[in-house]
């Protein structure tokens, strides 16, 4: 995720669908290296509480 500096509702929808799939197939997904603005989006939406997000946040603008 280090190269992702923008994420909109469509992108969030992709992650939600992926999370549903991981539960269905008893697997795990972990997001790492989020830029601060993307991390903030996950926090605002509350997705950070249901997704496995590595705490190391990359810098960013």
N, C-alpha and C positions, 0 to 999 in steps of 0.2 A: 504494500500500500504506500510505500515511500514516494512513488511518483504521482500519486493521486492528490491533487490539490483542490479539486472541486467535485462535489457530489450533489445531485438533485434528487427529487422524489423518485424518479425512475431508477436511479442507482440504488437508493434505499430499498426499493421494491425487489430488486435483484438479490440483495443481501437477505431480505426477509424470506424470499422463496428458497434461497440456499439453506437458510437456517431450518426451515420446515423440512427440507429434504434430508438434512443431517439427522433430524429427530426420527424421521420415517425409516431411515436406513441404519440407525444406531451408530452414527459416525460423529465426527467432531470437526468444527471449523474454527479457526483462530485467526484473528486479524492482527497484524503486526505492523509497526512503523507508520502509524497514522500521522499525517500532518495535523497541526493543532486545530486548524479550521474544520477539518473533517472529523476529528475527535469531538469537537464541540457540537457538531451536527448529531452525532450519535448520542451525546449527552442530552441535548435539547429534546430529542425524540424519545428518550428513555431506552433506546436500543442497547446502550452500554450495559444495562442491568440484566439483559437476557442473552447477550452475545459474549463470547470469550474474546476480549480485546486486550492485547498485550499493553501493559501500562506505559511502555516507552513511547513517548510521543516525539515525532520529529519536529524540528523548527518549521517555520513557514511564515507566510505573510498573512 
